[in-house]
């Protein structure tokens, strides 16, 4: 289950950054001060062959990481398959149950849109790289998540 990491560095007064984490996903979102989704980065396969789906309003989608093994969002969908047949989308839907509902629904819609539009999974880089504020550090000394 994705749990929110608190005390994320806020560097832009016009938006709010949030970070959610579990053993397979890191989800970084940027929301406007009104709560609208402005951008997200869904990192998956962490601690293995990490990949990321990045979306930004006005910029569209970008998939980062090696796609040669065919284990990226949308890669295993065949024509006519339900989207839940994609193992990454299915795993995200299970992990996202504790996210705020509006955010969860919007993220699921973006994952589905990407999977349907870009199932060939072209990527600009074969090795995923995190931004400085997204670097994993020491594990928090106490669980300060908002999710029960």
Backbone torsions as a table, in degrees:
resi	resn	phi	psi	omega
1	UNK	NA	129.3	177.7
2	UNK	-66.9	132.0	179.0
3	UNK	-122.8	143.5	-177.5
4	UNK	-78.1	133.7	173.0
5	UNK	-93.6	124.1	-177.2
6	UNK	-90.6	173.6	177.4
7	UNK	63.6	39.5	176.1
8	UNK	-77.5	136.0	179.5
9	UNK	-57.7	124.6	177.8
10	UNK	-104.7	114.2	-174.4
11	UNK	-116.1	5.8	-177.8
12	UNK	-141.2	111.9	-176.6
13	UNK	-66.3	-12.9	-179.7
14	UNK	-89.2	-1.7	180.0
15	UNK	-149.7	171.2	-178.4
16	UNK	-130.0	125.4	177.8
17	UNK	-93.0	141.3	176.5
18	UNK	-133.8	151.1	-178.7
19	UNK	-133.3	127.7	177.2
20	UNK	-122.3	144.3	-172.1
21	UNK	-144.0	144.2	162.7
22	UNK	-144.9	-168.1	-174.3
23	UNK	-71.5	-14.0	-178.0
24	UNK	-118.0	-28.5	-174.9
25	UNK	-120.1	147.2	160.1
26	UNK	-123.3	125.7	179.9
27	UNK	-118.4	120.3	177.7
28	UNK	-113.2	125.4	178.7
29	UNK	-125.9	151.2	172.3
30	UNK	-123.0	124.1	179.7
31	UNK	-117.6	147.7	175.6
32	UNK	-68.3	168.3	178.7
33	UNK	-63.4	-20.6	175.1
34	UNK	-84.7	-2.4	177.4
35	UNK	94.2	0.4	178.5
36	UNK	-75.5	144.2	178.4
37	UNK	-71.3	123.2	178.8
38	UNK	-104.0	-30.5	-178.8
39	UNK	-167.0	156.3	171.9
40	UNK	-150.4	158.3	173.5
41	UNK	-136.3	114.2	178.4
42	UNK	-104.0	105.7	178.1
43	UNK	-91.8	134.2	-178.6
44	UNK	-141.2	158.9	-174.7
45	UNK	74.9	26.4	-178.6
46	UNK	-61.3	146.5	-177.1
47	UNK	71.2	15.3	175.7
48	UNK	-139.5	-110.1	179.3
49	UNK	-111.3	79.7	-171.1
50	UNK	-63.6	138.3	177.3
51	UNK	-133.4	167.4	177.6
52	UNK	-150.3	141.3	169.4
53	UNK	-106.3	124.1	-177.0
54	UNK	-117.5	135.8	175.6
55	UNK	-137.5	140.3	174.1
56	UNK	-140.1	137.3	177.3
57	UNK	-58.0	127.7	-178.9
58	UNK	87.9	-10.1	-179.1
59	UNK	-115.9	-28.2	-178.9
60	UNK	85.4	-154.7	-172.7
61	UNK	-100.8	151.8	174.4
62	UNK	-148.0	128.5	176.5
63	UNK	-106.8	130.4	-175.2
64	UNK	-118.0	133.0	177.7
65	UNK	120.4	167.3	-177.2
66	UNK	-70.5	124.9	179.9
67	UNK	-110.1	5.9	-173.7
68	UNK	-65.5	-26.3	-178.9
69	UNK	-82.5	-6.6	178.8
70	UNK	73.9	24.0	-179.2
71	UNK	-113.7	55.3	179.2
72	UNK	-126.0	166.8	-176.4
73	UNK	-55.8	121.8	177.0
74	UNK	91.7	-11.5	-173.4
75	UNK	-65.0	-31.1	-174.4
76	UNK	-100.3	10.1	178.1
77	UNK	-84.5	129.5	173.7
78	UNK	-101.4	159.5	179.6
79	UNK	-52.3	127.7	178.1
80	UNK	88.0	-9.4	178.2
81	UNK	-67.2	145.8	170.7
82	UNK	-69.6	149.9	-176.9
83	UNK	-61.1	-28.4	179.1
84	UNK	-65.1	-13.8	176.7
85	UNK	-70.1	-16.9	176.2
86	UNK	-77.6	121.5	-174.4
87	UNK	-63.5	-29.2	-179.2
88	UNK	-77.1	-42.4	176.6
89	UNK	-62.8	-42.8	179.4
90	UNK	-62.2	-42.2	179.4
91	UNK	-67.1	-39.2	178.1
92	UNK	-63.1	-43.9	-179.5
93	UNK	-60.0	-37.8	176.6
94	UNK	-68.1	-41.9	-176.9
95	UNK	-73.7	-25.4	-172.4
96	UNK	-86.4	3.5	-176.5
97	UNK	-56.3	-27.7	-178.8
98	UNK	-93.2	-1.6	178.1
99	UNK	-71.3	155.4	172.8
100	UNK	-55.3	136.6	-170.2
101	UNK	-56.1	-46.5	-178.5
102	UNK	-61.0	-41.7	178.8
103	UNK	-66.2	-45.5	180.0
104	UNK	-58.9	-46.6	-178.6
105	UNK	-64.0	-40.3	179.4
106	UNK	-67.6	-40.9	178.0
107	UNK	-64.7	-43.5	178.2
108	UNK	-61.0	-39.3	177.8
109	UNK	-63.5	-40.1	178.4
110	UNK	-66.8	-41.6	177.9
111	UNK	-60.8	-43.8	179.3
112	UNK	-64.6	-43.5	179.1
113	UNK	-59.9	-45.5	178.9
114	UNK	-62.7	-46.4	-177.7
115	UNK	-59.2	-39.6	-178.5
116	UNK	-76.3	-34.3	-176.0
117	UNK	-86.0	-29.8	-168.6
118	UNK	-133.6	46.7	-175.9
119	UNK	-65.1	-17.3	177.4
120	UNK	-76.1	-17.6	169.8
121	UNK	64.6	46.2	177.5
122	UNK	-67.2	142.5	-180.0
123	UNK	-132.7	150.4	178.2
124	UNK	-82.6	-31.8	-179.1
125	UNK	-125.0	147.8	177.8
126	UNK	-93.1	-12.7	176.6
127	UNK	-119.7	127.2	-178.6
128	UNK	-74.5	138.2	177.2
129	UNK	-130.0	130.8	178.9
130	UNK	-87.9	152.5	170.9
131	UNK	-70.1	161.7	-176.6
132	UNK	-56.1	-40.9	-177.6
133	UNK	-74.1	-9.5	-178.4
134	UNK	-101.1	6.0	-178.3
135	UNK	-69.6	132.9	176.9
136	UNK	-67.6	140.8	177.8
137	UNK	-124.6	-151.4	176.7
138	UNK	-64.3	147.0	174.2
139	UNK	-62.9	141.6	176.8
140	UNK	-58.3	142.7	-178.5
141	UNK	-71.8	-24.5	175.2
142	UNK	-140.0	153.9	179.7
143	UNK	-80.0	106.8	-178.4
144	UNK	-111.2	27.7	-179.2
145	UNK	-71.2	158.1	177.9
146	UNK	-86.3	-18.8	-178.1
147	UNK	-84.6	137.8	179.5
148	UNK	-68.5	NA	NA
